[in-house]
């Protein structure tokens, strides 16, 4: 295997106290361990050849923890952490590792999660329009080909990611303002 792109993903948004523990466990099994097992399967061959590319889909929710994604975001933080550690460990052996952090992409999974999104999450999501799958895929491929260790597709997503990384207090204030605005519009308190 020369290149592995993992895209394990399941999501069940909701208010923390309303989510069954099974959602947390299932998300970790699919999102993190689904990625880990695939990586473990191909790394030995890449080490033998002294070359290879690993590209793992995390999420923008793996850069900052959005409201309503308490079962999902930690799993994507874990994927991002795996990529960062692997990049340092495998680079001396000629293996490139990229962590990919897209925001919402217009897919059937995004449509599936919509009825479960708390109003606060839906309101926060209005600030960044979902990208189409083709544009996201092209940007991801370009990032992999360029050898970027972190790929954040979409201009608006990159801006939000930069804000969260460089000025987390401002990012939190912006998110808190969006949650408060949503609640003023009538979102029920969990």
Secondary structure, DSSP 8 states (H G I E B T S, - for coil): --EEEE-------B-GGGS-HHHHHHHIIIIIIHHHHHHHHHHHHHHHHT-EEEEEE--GGGTS--TTBTTTHHHHHHHHHHHHHHHHHHHTTTEEEEEE----EESHHHHHHHTTS-HHHHHHHTTS--EEHHHHHHHHHHHHHTT-SEE--SHHHHHHHHHHHH-HHHHHHHHHHHHHHHHHTT----
